[in-house]
Amino acid sequence: MAVKEKVGLVVSDKMEKTVVVAVENRSPHPKYGKIVVKTKRYKVHDEENKCQAGDQVRIQETRPLSKTKRWQVIEILVTKNK
C-alpha cells in the first residue's frame, strides 16, 4: 500500500507538538474548465515543535495519534525567516 504524502503551508503552530497545515488542490472545473483552488486543513504531529507559521512542509499519513490527528511532519522544505 502506497504511503500518502502532501506538501502544504503551516498556518498555525499554537498547540504543543501539533501544527495545522493547509494543502491546496488545484483542479479544473468539470464543466467549465476554470481552475478551482480548494484548501484542506490537516492537524499534523510535530514532535520537536520545529515548525513555525509560514513554513512549507511535507506531511505523511500515519496511524491515528488523537481524535483529529492522522498526519506527521516528514521534513521542512522552506523556512520562514523572522
Secondary structure by P-SEA (a helix, b strand, c coil): cbbbbbbbbbcccccccbbbbbbbbbbcccccccbbbbbbbbbcccccccccccccbbbbbcccccccccbbbccccccccc
